[in-house]
Amino acid sequence: MFSVLRGFPQTASRVRTNVVLHDHRSNIHSKPPREKIGPGQMLFAMSMFAVTLLAPAGWIMHHIPEYRQRTHPPANKTSANSIM
């Protein structure tokens, strides 16, 4: 009986896997784009992606010296005693 019960979850997971793969394949299209974009629009889109990805990293790298010089707040000894 135990071997019969073990087979059910495996069968259910196989069915769910087939459904997920089937749904994923339905989103793939092989048609050409409806509207072609020009080189100016392509340049604008790529530059926005670059700025969006690189600006936060640049900000952090620019401010590393400030982060290193910042003093850490002193440890509060009263809070350590209140826990015990």
Secondary structure, 3 states (H helix, E strand, C coil): CHHHHHHHHHHHHHHHHHHHHHHHHCCCCCCCCCCCCCHHHHHHHHHHHHHHHHHHHHHHHHCHHHHHHCCCCCCCHHHHHHHC
